[in-house]
């Protein structure tokens, strides 16, 4: 089974609405079977807004609907909104689903790191509040980053450098990511 497999190509429709206007609705059920045999389902009617990558990393990783990780992002979006699914499990599934979707090993590592950084940022007190306020849809010039965005970018840049040298074994990848996102010692 390798990295798992998708049920096919998702059938979606764009939803026109205020705000970022990037939501899509699944018109048919869509699923991913991971390498361990776990079925991850996205029922018809599910709403997705693309990959859960912090906006400040879009220029490094890619935006929500680009690349070979689009199908993985749909399954991931539904998984992280399902209360019985642990976020870290959904993020791990995202790594393998990215590979199943055609991402290279390095892309998979970097995308996994991107969603883990997003999780870390969303759970880091003041950083989470600041990141929410940065979701503006207005275009920005290069260099127009808030201090919080710079912190996220710096952490990701260091992490990406280490991941490039990390073995292609998921346990090693996870350990590298978690080491970078661990709170500093007291």
TIMI-212650 format. One record per atom (N, C-alpha, C, O): residue in one letter; x, y, z. Coordinates in steps of 0.2 Angstrom, whole numbers, padded with zeros to 4 digits, always signed. Layout:
% TIMI-212650
aXYZ...
***
This chain:
% TIMI-212650
x+0004-0006+0000x+0000+0000+0000x+0004+0006+0000x+0002+0012-0002x+0011+0006+0002x+0015+0012+0002x+0013+0017+0006x+0013+0016+0012x+0011+0023+0003x+0009+0029+0007x+0001+0029+0008x-0001+0034+0010x-0002+0024+0006x-0010+0024+0006x-0012+0026+0000x-0009+0027-0005x-0019+0027-0001x-0022+0029-0007x-0029+0033-0006x-0032+0032-0001x-0030+0037-0011x-0036+0041-0011x-0042+0037-0014x-0040+0033-0018x-0048+0039-0013x-0054+0035-0016x-0055+0038-0024x-0059+0035-0027x-0051+0043-0026x-0051+0046-0032x-0050+0053-0032x-0046+0055-0028x-0053+0057-0036x-0053+0064-0036x-0059+0067-0033x-0064+0065-0034x-0058+0072-0028x-0064+0075-0025x-0068+0079-0030x-0065+0083-0034x-0074+0079-0029x-0079+0083-0032x-0081+0089-0028x-0084+0087-0022x-0080+0095-0030x-0081+0101-0025x-0085+0106-0029x-0085+0106-0035x-0087+0111-0025x-0089+0117-0027x-0087+0123-0023x-0087+0122-0017x-0085+0129-0026x-0083+0134-0023x-0089+0137-0019x-0095+0137-0022x-0088+0140-0013x-0094+0143-0010x-0092+0151-0010x-0087+0153-0008x-0097+0155-0013x-0096+0162-0013x-0098+0165-0007x-0104+0164-0005x-0094+0168-0003x-0096+0171+0003x-0091+0177+0005x-0086+0178+0002x-0092+0180+0010x-0088+0186+0012x-0082+0183+0015x-0081+0177+0016x-0077+0188+0017x-0071+0186+0020x-0066+0183+0015x-0066+0186+0009x-0062+0178+0017x-0057+0175+0012x-0060+0172+0006x-0056+0171+0001x-0066+0170+0006x-0069+0167+0000x-0065+0161-0003x-0064+0161-0009x-0063+0157+0002x-0059+0151-0001x-0062+0144+0001x-0059+0139+0001x-0068+0144+0004x-0071+0138+0006x-0074+0134+0000x-0076+0137-0005x-0073+0128+0001x-0076+0123-0004x-0080+0118-0001x-0079+0116+0005x-0086+0115-0004x-0090+0110-0001x-0089+0104-0006x-0089+0104-0012x-0088+0098-0002x-0088+0092-0005x-0095+0090-0008x-0099+0090-0004x-0095+0088-0014x-0101+0086-0017x-0103+0078-0016x-0108+0076-0017x-0097+0075-0016x-0098+0067-0015x-0093+0065-0009x-0088+0069-0008x-0094+0059-0006x-0089+0057-0001x-0082+0056-0004x-0082+0055-0010x-0077+0057+0000x-0070+0057-0002x-0066+0054+0004x-0068+0056+0009x-0062+0049+0002x-0058+0046+0008x-0051+0045+0006x-0049+0045+0000x-0047+0043+0011x-0040+0041+0011x-0039+0035+0015x-0041+0035+0021x-0036+0030+0013x-0034+0024+0017x-0027+0025+0018x-0023+0025+0013x-0025+0026+0025x-0018+0027+0026x-0014+0020+0026x-0017+0015+0025x-0007+0020+0027x-0003+0014+0026x-0005+0009+0032x-0003+0003+0031x-0007+0011+0037x-0009+0007+0043x-0016+0004+0042x-0018+0000+0046x-0020+0006+0036x-0026+0003+0035x-0032+0007+0038x-0038+0005+0038x-0030+0013+0041x-0036+0017+0044x-0039+0021+0038x-0036+0024+0034x-0046+0021+0038x-0049+0025+0033x-0051+0032+0036x-0054+0032+0041x-0049+0037+0033x-0051+0044+0034x-0056+0046+0029x-0055+0046+0023x-0062+0048+0032x-0067+0050+0028x-0069+0057+0028x-0069+0060+0033x-0071+0060+0022x-0074+0066+0022x-0080+0066+0018x-0081+0065+0012x-0086+0066+0022x-0092+0065+0019x-0094+0071+0014x-0092+0076+0015x-0099+0069+0010x-0102+0074+0006x-0105+0080+0010x-0108+0078+0015x-0104+0086+0008x-0106+0092+0012x-0101+0095+0016x-0102+0100+0019x-0095+0091+0017x-0090+0094+0021x-0087+0100+0018x-0087+0101+0012x-0085+0105+0022x-0082+0111+0020x-0075+0111+0021x-0072+0109+0026x-0071+0113+0016x-0064+0113+0017x-0061+0120+0014x-0064+0123+0010x-0056+0122+0017x-0053+0129+0015x-0045+0128+0013x-0042+0132+0014x-0044+0122+0011x-0037+0120+0009x-0032+0119+0015x-0034+0118+0020x-0026+0118+0013x-0021+0116+0018x-0021+0121+0024x-0021+0127+0023x-0020+0118+0030x-0019+0122+0036x-0012+0124+0037x-0009+0123+0042x-0010+0129+0033x-0003+0131+0033x-0004+0139+0035x-0008+0142+0032x+0000+0141+0040x+0000+0148+0042x+0001+0152+0036x+0006+0151+0032x-0003+0158+0035x-0002+0162+0029x+0005+0165+0028x+0007+0165+0023x+0008+0166+0034x+0015+0168+0033x+0020+0163+0030x+0026+0165+0028x+0018+0157+0030x+0022+0152+0027x+0020+0150+0019x+0024+0146+0016x+0015+0153+0017x+0013+0152+0010x+0018+0153+0005x+0018+0149+0000x+0022+0158+0006x+0027+0159+0000x+0033+0154+0001x+0036+0153-0004x+0033+0150+0007x+0038+0145+0007x+0036+0138+0006x+0039+0134+0002x+0030+0137+0008x+0027+0130+0007x+0022+0129+0001x+0022+0125-0003x+0018+0135+0000x+0013+0134-0005x+0006+0137-0001x+0005+0136+0005x+0002+0139-0005x-0005+0142-0003x-0010+0136-0002x-0008+0130-0005x-0015+0137+0001x-0020+0131+0003x-0022+0127-0003x-0023+0121-0002x-0023+0129-0009x-0025+0125-0015x-0020+0123-0020x-0022+0122-0026x-0014+0124-0019x-0009+0123-0024x-0005+0116-0022x-0005+0114-0017x-0002+0113-0027x+0002+0108-0026x-0001+0101-0026x-0007+0100-0026x+0003+0096-0025x+0000+0089-0025x-0003+0087-0018x-0004+0081-0017x-0003+0092-0013x-0006+0091-0007x-0013+0093-0006x-0016+0092-0001x-0016+0095-0012x-0023+0097-0011x-0028+0092-0009x-0032+0093-0004x-0028+0086-0011x-0032+0080-0009x-0031+0079-0001x-0035+0078+0002x-0024+0079+0001x-0023+0078+0008x-0026+0083+0012x-0028+0082+0018x-0026+0089+0009x-0028+0095+0014x-0036+0094+0015x-0038+0096+0020x-0039+0091+0010x-0047+0090+0011x-0048+0085+0017x-0052+0086+0021x-0044+0080+0017x-0045+0074+0022x-0043+0077+0029x-0046+0076+0034x-0037+0081+0029x-0035+0084+0035x-0040+0089+0038x-0041+0089+0044x-0042+0093+0033x-0047+0098+0036x-0053+0095+0039x-0055+0097+0045x-0056+0090+0037x-0061+0086+0040x-0059+0083+0046x-0063+0083+0051x-0053+0080+0046x-0051+0076+0052x-0050+0081+0058x-0051+0079+0063x-0047+0087+0057x-0045+0091+0062x-0052+0095+0065x-0052+0097+0071x-0057+0094+0062x-0064+0097+0064x-0068+0091+0067x-0073+0092+0069x-0065+0085+0067x-0069+0079+0070x-0066+0079+0077x-0061+0077+0079x-0071+0080+0082x-0069+0080+0089x-0065+0073+0092x-0061+0073+0096x-0067+0068+0089x-0064+0061+0091x-0057+0060+0089x-0054+0055+0090x-0055+0064+0084x-0048+0063+0081x-0043+0068+0084x-0044+0074+0085x-0038+0065+0086x-0032+0069+0089x-0028+0072+0084x-0027+0070+0079x-0027+0079+0085x-0024+0083+0080x-0017+0080+0078x-0016+0080+0072x-0013+0078+0082x-0007+0075+0080x-0007+0069+0075x-0003+0068+0071x-0013+0065+0076x-0014+0060+0072x-0016+0062+0065x-0014+0059+0060x-0020+0067+0065x-0022+0070+0058x-0016+0073+0055x-0016+0072+0049x-0012+0076+0058x-0006+0079+0055x-0001+0074+0053x+0002+0075+0047x-0001+0068+0056x+0003+0063+0054x+0000+0060+0048x+0004+0058+0043x-0006+0059+0048x-0010+0056+0042x-0008+0061+0036x-0007+0059+0030x-0008+0067+0037x-0007+0072+0032x+0000+0071+0028x+0000+0072+0022x+0005+0069+0032x+0011+0068+0029x+0011+0062+0024x+0013+0063+0018x+0008+0057+0026x+0007+0051+0021x+0002+0052+0016x+0004+0050+0010x-0003+0056+0017x-0008+0058+0012x-0004+0062+0006x-0006+0062+0000x+0000+0067+0009x+0004+0071+0004x+0008+0067-0001x+0008+0068-0007x+0012+0062+0002x+0016+0057-0002x+0011+0053-0007x+0013+0052-0012x+0005+0051-0004x+0001+0047-0009x-0002+0052-0014x-0003+0049-0020x-0002+0058-0013x-0005+0063-0018x+0001+0065-0023x-0001+0068-0028x+0007+0063-0022x+0012+0064-0027x+0018+0069-0025x+0022+0071-0028x+0017+0071-0018x+0023+0075-0016x+0029+0071-0015x+0029+0065-0014x+0035+0075-0016x+0041+0072-0015x+0042+0071-0007x+0038+0074-0003x+0047+0067-0005x+0048+0066+0002x+0050+0073+0005x+0047+0074+0011x+0054+0077+0002x+0056+0083+0005x+0049+0088+0006x+0048+0091+0011x+0045+0088+0001x+0039+0091+0001x+0034+0089+0007x+0032+0093+0011x+0034+0082+0007x+0030+0079+0013x+0033+0081+0020x+0029+0083+0024x+0039+0081+0020x+0042+0084+0027x+0040+0091+0028x+0038+0093+0034x+0041+0095+0023x+0040+0102+0024x+0033+0104+0025x+0031+0108+0029x+0028+0100+0022x+0021+0101+0023x+0019+0099+0030x+0015+0102+0033x+0022+0093+0032x+0020+0091+0039x+0022+0096+0044x+0019+0097+0048x+0029+0098+0043x+0031+0104+0047x+0027+0110+0047x+0025+0113+0053x+0024+0112+0041x+0020+0117+0041x+0013+0117+0045x+0011+0121+0048x+0010+0111+0045x+0004+0110+0048x+0005+0109+0056x+0001+0112+0060x+0011+0106+0058x+0013+0106+0065x+0015+0113+0067x+0013+0114+0073x+0018+0117+0063x+0019+0124+0066x+0013+0128+0067x+0012+0132+0071x+0008+0127+0062x+0001+0130+0063x-0002+0127+0069x-0005+0132+0072x-0002+0121+0071x-0004+0119+0077x-0001+0122+0083x-0004+0124+0088x+0006+0122+0083x+0010+0125+0088x+0008+0132+0089x+0007+0135+0095x+0007+0136+0084x+0006+0143+0084x-0001+0144+0087x-0003+0149+0091x-0006+0140+0085x-0013+0140+0087x-0014+0139+0095x-0019+0141+0098x-0009+0135+0098x-0009+0133+0105x-0005+0137+0109x-0004+0136+0115x-0001+0142+0106x+0004+0146+0110x+0001+0152+0112x+0003+0158+0110x-0003+0152+0117x-0006+0158+0121x-0007+0165+0116x-0011+0165+0112x-0003+0170+0118x-0003+0176+0114x-0002+0175+0107x-0004+0179+0103x+0003+0171+0105x+0004+0169+0098x-0002+0167+0094x-0003+0170+0089x-0006+0163+0097x-0013+0161+0094x-0017+0167+0093x-0020+0167+0088x-0018+0171+0098x-0022+0177+0097x-0020+0182+0092x-0024+0184+0087x-0013+0183+0091x-0010+0187+0086x-0011+0184+0079x-0012+0187+0075x-0010+0177+0079x-0010+0174+0072x-0018+0175+0070x-0019+0175+0064x-0023+0174+0074x-0029+0175+0072x-0031+0182+0069x-0034+0183+0064x-0028+0187+0072x-0029+0194+0070x-0025+0195+0063x-0027+0200+0060x-0021+0191+0061x-0017+0192+0055x-0020+0188+0049x-0017+0188+0044x-0026+0186+0050x-0030+0183+0044x-0033+0187+0039x-0037+0185+0035x-0030+0194+0039x-0033+0198+0034x-0033+0196+0027x-0028+0193+0025x-0037+0198+0023x-0037+0196+0016x-0034+0201+0012x-0033+0200+0006x-0032+0207+0014x-0029+0213+0010x-0022+0211+0008x-0019+0208+0012x-0021+0212+0002x-0014+0210+0000x-0009+0214+0004x-0010+0220+0006x-0003+0211+0005x+0002+0215+0008x+0009+0215+0004x+0010+0211+0000x+0013+0220+0005x+0019+0220+0002x+0024+0216+0005x+0024+0214+0011x+0029+0214+0001x+0034+0210+0004x+0037+0213+0010x+0039+0219+0009x+0039+0210+0015x+0042+0213+0021x+0037+0216+0026x+0039+0218+0031x+0030+0216+0024x+0025+0218+0029x+0023+0212+0033x+0018+0209+0032x+0027+0210+0038x+0026+0205+0042x+0025+0207+0050x+0030+0211+0052x+0021+0205+0053x+0020+0207+0060x+0026+0203+0064x+0028+0198+0062x+0028+0205+0070x+0033+0201+0074x+0031+0194+0075x+0035+0189+0075x+0025+0192+0076x+0022+0185+0077x+0024+0181+0071x+0026+0176+0071x+0022+0184+0065x+0023+0181+0059x+0031+0179+0058x+0033+0174+0055x+0035+0184+0060x+0042+0183+0059x+0045+0178+0064x+0049+0174+0062x+0042+0177+0070x+0043+0172+0074x+0042+0165+0071x+0046+0160+0071x+0036+0164+0068x+0034+0158+0065x+0038+0156+0059x+0040+0151+0059x+0040+0161+0055x+0044+0160+0049x+0051+0158+0051x+0054+0154+0049x+0054+0161+0057x+0060+0160+0059x+0061+0152+0062x+0065+0149+0060x+0056+0151+0066x+0055+0144+0068x+0055+0139+0063x+0058+0134+0063x+0051+0140+0058x+0050+0136+0052x+0056+0135+0048x+0058+0130+0046x+0060+0141+0047x+0066+0141+0043x+0071+0136+0046x+0074+0132+0043x+0072+0137+0053x+0077+0132+0056x+0074+0125+0056x+0079+0121+0055x+0068+0124+0057x+0065+0117+0056x+0066+0114+0049x+0068+0108+0049x+0065+0118+0044x+0066+0116+0037x+0073+0114+0036x+0074+0109+0032x+0078+0118+0038x+0085+0116+0037x+0086+0109+0040x+0090+0105+0037x+0084+0108+0046x+0085+0102+0050x+0082+0096+0046x+0084+0090+0045x+0076+0097+0044x+0072+0092+0040x+0075+0090+0034x+0075+0084+0032x+0078+0094+0030x+0082+0092+0024x+0087+0087+0025x+0089+0083+0021x+0090+0087+0031x+0095+0083+0033x+0093+0077+0037x+0097+0072+0039x+0086+0076+0039x+0083+0071+0042x+0082+0065+0038x+0080+0066+0032x+0083+0059+0041x+0081+0053+0037x+0074+0053+0035x+0070+0056+0038x+0073+0049+0030x+0066+0049+0027x+0061+0044+0031x+0057+0041+0028x+0063+0043+0037x+0059+0039+0042x+0054+0043+0046x+0057+0048+0049x+0048+0042+0046x+0043+0046+0049x+0044+0047+0056x+0043+0053+0059x+0047+0042+0060x+0048+0043+0067x+0054+0049+0068x+0053+0053+0072x+0059+0049+0064x+0064+0054+0064x+0061+0061+0062x+0063+0066+0065x+0057+0061+0057x+0054+0067+0055x+0050+0070+0061x+0051+0076+0062x+0046+0066+0064x+0041+0068+0069x+0046+0071+0075x+0044+0076+0078x+0051+0067+0077x+0055+0069+0082x+0059+0076+0081x+0059+0080+0085x+0061+0077+0075x+0064+0083+0073x+0059+0089+0074x+0061+0094+0076x+0053+0088+0071x+0048+0093+0071x+0046+0094+0079x+0046+0100+0081x+0045+0089+0083x+0043+0090+0090x+0049+0094+0094x+0047+0098+0098x+0055+0092+0092x+0061+0095+0095x+0061+0103+0094x+0062+0107+0099x+0059+0105+0088x+0059+0112+0086x+0053+0116+0090x+0053+0122+0091x+0048+0112+0091x+0042+0115+0093x+0041+0114+0101x+0036+0117+0104x+0045+0111+0104x+0045+0110+0111x+0046+0117+0115x+0050+0121+0112x+0042+0118+0120x+0044+0124+0124x+0051+0124+0127x+0054+0119+0128x+0054+0130+0127x+0060+0131+0130x+0061+0128+0137x+0056+0129+0141x+0067+0126+0139x+0067+0123+0146x+0067+0129+0151x+0068+0135+0149x+0064+0128+0157x+0063+0133+0161x+0069+0136+0164x+0069+0141+0168
***
